[in-house]
Amino acid sequence: MKFGKIGEELACQYLQKNGYKIIEKNFEARQGEIDIIAMEQNELVFIEVKTRTNIKYGKPVESVDANKQKHLIKTVEYYLYVRKLENEFVRIDVIEIYLYNHKYKVNHIKQII
């Protein structure tokens, strides 16, 4: 299994344990990709998952720079349009997954944008 996919699976497990309902994974559009789309109560949550084994090159969330955020917003807008969900409450989160010595740590950062 690819490194990023392991992180996404761990993120899904974390979300489900915390009451989220997974709606879709790996939604792709010309504008970009959304790793996980989930529902938390009455809010549609778009989640970018970043997996790392160390912070040698910075924290995972730091890779969600202004350019990446712009692509995320465009992809979210497209998803809402094609699914006819324009009136939903939405937010964009980042989940950092740190893998080390067959263990992992999850850091959920809500409403990154």
N, C-alpha and C positions, 0 to 999 in steps of 0.2 A: 504494500500500500504506500502511495506517495506521502511524503512528509506533510504537505498541506492538507491532504484528505484526512490524515490522522487527527490533526488539529480540528478540522471541521466536525468530525465524528465526536470528539471530546466536547466540543462546544454544544452540539445538539444534545448530548447526554446531560450536560450542565443545565441547558435551557429547560429541558423537559422536567428535570428534578426540581426546577424553580417555577413550575407552573406555566411555562410557555407551551403553546401548541405549534409544532413545526408545520408550516404551510407548504413550503417549497425550498429546494436546495439548488444551488448553482444555476440561477436564472441568468441566461445570457442574452444580450442584445448588442446591437452595433455600438452602443454607447459604453458598454462595459459589462461586468458581471457582478451579481450579488450572491454572496456565499450562502446565506440563510435568510429566509423570510419566515417570520413567526408572528403569532398573535399572543399578546399579553393583555388580558382583560379586554378592553375595547380599543386597544392600540395595535396597529400593524407595525412591526419592528423589522427593519432591514439591517442585517448584521454582516459586518466585514470581519473575517477571522484572520488573525495574523499569528503564525506559529514560529517560535524561535527556540534554539537550544542555549543561547547566551545573548547578552546585550552588548557584545563587542562593537556592533555598528549602530547602537542606540536601541531604545525601547521599540517594540513592534508598532505601537500606536503612532510613533513618529513617522512611519512610512506612509501614513494616511495624510499626505500633505495636501496643499491647496488644489493641485492638479487632480489627485485621486478623489478628493472630495467633490470636485466639479463633475467628474465622471459618475460618481455614485449618485449625485443628485439627478443628473440626466437620466440614468438608468432607472432610478426610483420613479421619476415622472413618467417614463415610458411604461413601466410595469403598471402603474396606477391607471394609465390611459387604456392600455390593451385589456386589462382585467375589469375595466369600468368601476374602479374603486376610488375615483377622485375625491369623494366626500369622507374618506376614512381619516382618522387621526393617525399620524405616522411619526416615526422617529428613526434615526440612524444611529446604531451602536457599533462599537468595536469590541471584539473579544480577543484578548491576548492569551495565547496558550504558551506556557513555558514548559518545555520537555527537558528532563534531566534524570539520568540514572533510573530509567524505567518508572519514573514518577512524573507527575505534571501539576502545574498550578494554573488556575484560571483567573484572569483579571477582566471583569466586565465593566466597560466604560460606556455609560448610557448617554444618549443624545450628544454625540460627538460633533454634530453640525447643528 
